[in-house]
Amino acid sequence: MDQTLDTISKYSESLAYKDLPSSTVRFAKVRIIDSLGCALGGYHAEPCKIARRLCYPTGSPMSARVIGSLARTTPEMAAFANSTMVRYLDFNDSLRIKDAGHPSDSIPAVLAMGEACHASGKSIITATVLAYEMCFRFIAEIPVDKRGWDQPIYVVLGSAMGAGKILGLTREQLGNAAALALVPNIALYQNRIGELSMWKAAAAGMAARQGIFAAMLAREGMTGPEEAIEGEYGLKNQVTGPFNIEPFGGKGTRFGVEQIMIKHYPVRDSIQFVIDTALDLRKQVSPDQISSINVKTYASAIRTAVASKQFWAPKTRETADHSQPFCIAAAILDGNVTPETFSRNRYLDKDVLDLIGKMKIEEDPEFTKQTPGKRNCRIEAKTVSGDTYVAHKVLTLEEAAREWTDKEVEDKFLVLARDILTPAQARSTLDLIWNLEKLDDAARILDNLEA
């Protein structure tokens, strides 16, 4: 296998629970809680229903359950449905460095394979950390979005390595799993351009599904292209350009799972602190007094404003949660942006569209220079009486990855789960995950997740 595949497989084989500091273990558990909460919050969405309808029952001993229904199906289909639910609300964790992505999309693959194999809680934690590490290193090094590719590329690799770790694959098999995940599953960025479709969420599910399938193929002896990354027509030459995959987490290097942003709002990651800026502006001026709004931000965030005309008048929920103009308008008008903002189709309302019509969003070259270390948003509003009000926020990578308290993590989970689980179910689930390293069979995680 090529050098990069060998590096990935060597690290994946060697990573062990004993290598993980207690802080890393906690971060992994927090990510699992957050992801399950997001899945429960997206349970009733139509794309999630479609995914669940395709989860046909199986009598195979290698099976896993679907969140909410607890239907038992194949591990790869459970991962498809569960990851689609995790992703749907655009509320699951995110990372933006050279590129952006959602490592938590791979958690359902780890959980499904863990349930199918009756893996221990420690195995689930280790595999989760590994999956995040794969996603983190790619996002930190490779701006594939600028080349027209989408983030499921990272997720399929993370899912394959996480699932392969639980399956106990050898170094050679892990290399084959990585190749079998990457070569057939390169996703197009068109998924995020124009009027966004249901596939925005299901693309994550497909990556989790295909990652599991790649790991299972490798376990059975299927080989993949031995130069999948560095070959003449491999990933580097055809998709990403040159990159270095190391250093991975451990031995003094911070693990990727510790550096991911948990979202406060169910919108694209680059719009999180834009909403905070808009809310600061709202404290200064009444929406009905605003005659114009001028927003200054950095280059990559502009893609959520002007990349598609549809972002200025979204017709679908999927477009709206990627629309910077809509999210600014909703924050100023309503004082918050929540899942209910989208479930009641707020993006179609006249007052929202009128305020968007007063808006201009531009790149500030100085703001662009400061990324990715600092992200800036400056919103200036002028009123009908001629007054000017300004709100300006700066977000660092360290602030974006701020560690949430146990209470903050639980509060978000409980809000998202309240229409699906009873309080007792929710509490039992939280207690199990907080004590995940003590479980002999991590399948118990899903026992309380019946809608």
Secondary structure, 3 states (H helix, E strand, C coil): CCHHHHHHHHHHHHCCHHHCCHHHHHHHHHHHHHHHHHHHHCCCCHHHHHHHHCCCCCCCCCCEECCECCCEECHHHHHHHHHHHHHHCCCCCEEECCCEECHHHHHHHHHHHHHHCCCCHHHHHHHHHHHHHHHHHHHHHCCHHHHCECCHHHHHHHHHHHHHHHHCCCHHHHHHHHHHHHCCCCCEHHHHCCCCCCHHHHHHHHHHHHHHHHHHHHHCCCCCCCCCCCCCCCHHHHHHCCCCCCCCCECCECCHHHCCECCCCCCCHHHHHHHHHHHHHHCCCCHHHEEEEEEEECHHHHCCCCCCHHHHCCCCHHHHCCCHHHHHHHHHHHCCCCHHHHHCCHHHCHHHHHHHCCEEEEECHHHHHHCCCEEEEEEEEEECCCCEEEEEEEEEHHHHCCCCCHHHHHHHHHHHHCCCCCHHHHHHHHHHHHCHHHCCCHHHHHHHCEC
